Amino acid sequence: MRHTCAFLGGRQKLALAIESSCRFLQSTLQQSHHRGFFIIQRVAICSRCFSGFGGLIPASIFASVPAATPQQGSPATTMGFVVQASHFGQLIGPPIVAAVATAAGGWQLSVLVLVPAALIALAGALALRASH
């Protein structure tokens, strides 16, 4: 059984989130008219974009749990596995990246940890999509 939100579909929620983020950024730009604040504005816009779009990732993962749940399975069990995997990554990821940064003498080689982790996640997502 596939669970959906009673009000908005997944694409409509994403469109609404993007639209509200763009409106928020537009209002931020309109608030300041001084040239001295240009760099601060750019930093604020970039950080808000990063936070806004970064917040869509957990929301989309949690919203897709019911669709990814096996027919005989429980969505609660699947959600538990998703949360445990997320917390495991948050626990083990930063020390691994910090160890690479310490060994390299800076953060320039942290990409050697982050890109393979992202590719593994992408492969898992594609495998999950192919199985449904």
C-alpha positions as CSV (number, residue, x, y, z in Angstrom):
1,M,0.0,0.0,0.0
2,R,1.5,3.3,-1.0
3,H,1.0,6.2,1.4
4,T,0.7,9.7,0.1
5,C,0.1,13.1,1.6
6,A,-3.5,14.1,1.6
7,F,-2.7,17.7,0.6
8,L,0.3,17.8,-1.8
9,G,2.1,15.3,-3.9
10,G,5.9,14.9,-3.7
11,R,6.6,17.1,-6.8
12,Q,4.2,19.8,-5.6
13,K,5.9,19.9,-2.2
14,L,9.3,20.2,-3.8
15,A,8.1,23.0,-6.1
16,L,6.5,24.8,-3.1
17,A,9.8,24.5,-1.1
18,I,11.9,25.8,-4.0
19,E,9.4,28.7,-4.6
20,S,9.4,29.7,-1.0
21,S,13.2,29.6,-0.8
22,C,13.5,31.8,-3.9
23,R,11.0,34.3,-2.4
24,F,13.0,34.4,0.8
25,L,16.2,35.0,-1.1
26,Q,14.5,37.8,-3.1
27,S,13.3,39.5,0.0
28,T,16.8,39.3,1.5
29,L,18.3,41.0,-1.6
30,Q,15.7,43.8,-1.4
31,Q,16.3,44.6,2.2
32,S,19.8,45.9,1.8
33,H,20.7,48.7,-0.6
34,H,24.3,49.5,0.5
35,R,27.2,48.4,-1.6
36,G,29.2,47.5,1.5
37,F,26.8,44.7,2.3
38,F,27.2,43.0,-1.1
39,I,29.7,40.4,0.1
40,I,27.6,39.7,3.2
41,Q,24.6,39.3,1.0
42,R,26.4,36.8,-1.2
43,V,27.5,34.7,1.8
44,A,24.0,34.9,3.3
45,I,22.4,33.9,0.0
46,C,24.8,31.0,-0.5
47,S,24.3,29.7,3.1
48,R,20.5,30.0,2.8
49,C,20.5,28.1,-0.5
50,F,22.8,25.4,1.0
51,S,20.6,25.1,4.1
52,G,17.3,25.2,2.1
53,F,18.3,22.6,-0.5
54,G,20.2,20.6,2.1
55,G,17.0,20.4,4.1
56,L,15.1,18.9,1.2
57,I,17.3,15.8,1.2
58,P,16.1,14.4,4.5
59,A,12.5,15.3,3.8
60,S,12.6,13.6,0.4
61,I,14.2,10.5,2.0
62,F,11.6,10.3,4.7
63,A,8.8,10.9,2.3
64,S,10.0,8.0,0.1
65,V,10.1,5.5,2.9
66,P,6.5,4.3,2.4
67,A,7.1,3.7,-1.3
68,A,10.3,1.8,-0.6
69,T,8.8,-0.4,2.0
70,P,8.4,-4.1,0.9
71,Q,4.9,-5.3,0.4
72,Q,4.9,-7.5,3.5
73,G,7.1,-5.0,5.5
74,S,6.3,-2.3,7.9
75,P,7.0,1.4,7.1
76,A,8.0,1.9,10.7
77,T,10.7,-0.8,10.4
78,T,12.0,0.7,7.1
79,M,12.0,4.2,8.7
80,G,14.0,2.7,11.6
81,F,16.7,1.4,9.2
82,V,16.8,4.7,7.4
83,V,17.3,6.6,10.7
84,Q,20.0,4.1,11.9
85,A,21.9,4.4,8.6
86,S,21.7,8.2,8.8
87,H,23.0,8.3,12.4
88,F,25.7,5.8,11.6
89,G,26.9,8.1,8.8
90,Q,26.8,11.1,11.1
91,L,28.8,9.2,13.7
92,I,31.5,7.7,11.5
93,G,31.7,10.2,8.6
94,P,33.3,13.2,10.3
95,P,36.1,11.3,12.0
96,I,37.0,9.6,8.7
97,V,37.1,13.0,6.9
98,A,39.1,14.5,9.8
99,A,41.6,11.7,9.7
100,V,42.1,12.3,6.0
101,A,42.4,16.0,6.6
102,T,44.9,15.5,9.4
103,A,47.0,13.1,7.3
104,A,47.0,15.5,4.3
105,G,47.7,18.5,6.4
106,G,44.5,20.3,5.3
107,W,41.0,19.8,4.0
108,Q,42.0,19.7,0.3
109,L,41.8,15.9,0.1
110,S,38.6,15.4,2.0
111,V,37.0,15.0,-1.4
112,L,38.6,11.6,-1.5
113,V,36.2,10.5,1.2
114,L,33.2,12.5,0.3
115,V,32.9,11.6,-3.4
116,P,33.1,7.8,-2.9
117,A,30.6,8.0,-0.1
118,A,28.3,10.0,-2.4
119,L,28.8,7.5,-5.2
120,I,27.9,4.6,-2.9
121,A,24.7,6.4,-1.9
122,L,23.9,7.1,-5.5
123,A,24.4,3.4,-6.4
124,G,22.2,2.4,-3.6
125,A,19.5,4.8,-4.7
126,L,19.6,3.6,-8.3
127,A,19.5,-0.1,-7.1
128,L,16.5,0.7,-5.0
129,R,14.8,2.4,-7.9
130,A,15.5,-0.5,-10.2
131,S,14.0,-3.0,-7.7
132,H,10.7,-1.2,-7.7
